[in-house]
Amino acid sequence: MVAGLKEFTIRTAVKLLKAPGGKELTILGHSSCGCWALLLNVEGILTFGPRCDENIISSGYHLPVD
């Protein structure tokens, strides 16, 4: 975590036309390990956290397709 950071907001526009089909989908981010990413996981829920790390924050929000 970033020292002193308690809350933050990420805002982006996403129109998902097709479900990821069992794959994680990167909405925003970088592909290298240790870099942060906003992802749509295989269950269709938005998550945020560092790549290659188990410390992922789940939004609990299911992104509808189409």
Residue, then its C-alpha position, 0 to 999 in steps of 0.5 A: m500500500v501507499a503510505g498515508l493513502k486511505e481512500f482513492t477513486i478510479r474513474t473510467a468508461v468501459k463498454l464490454l461487448k463480449a465476456p472475457g471467456g474464462k480470462e481476466l480482462t485488463i481495463l487499465g494497467h500495465s502487464s508487468c508484475g508489481c504494476w497496478a491494474l484495474l481488471l475484470n476477473v473471470e466472474g465479471i467483477l471489477t478488481f484492483g491491485p498489483r499484478c502477480d500479487e494476491n493482494i487484490i481489492s474487489s469492488g464487488y461490482h459485477l460489470p454487465v455485458d453489452 
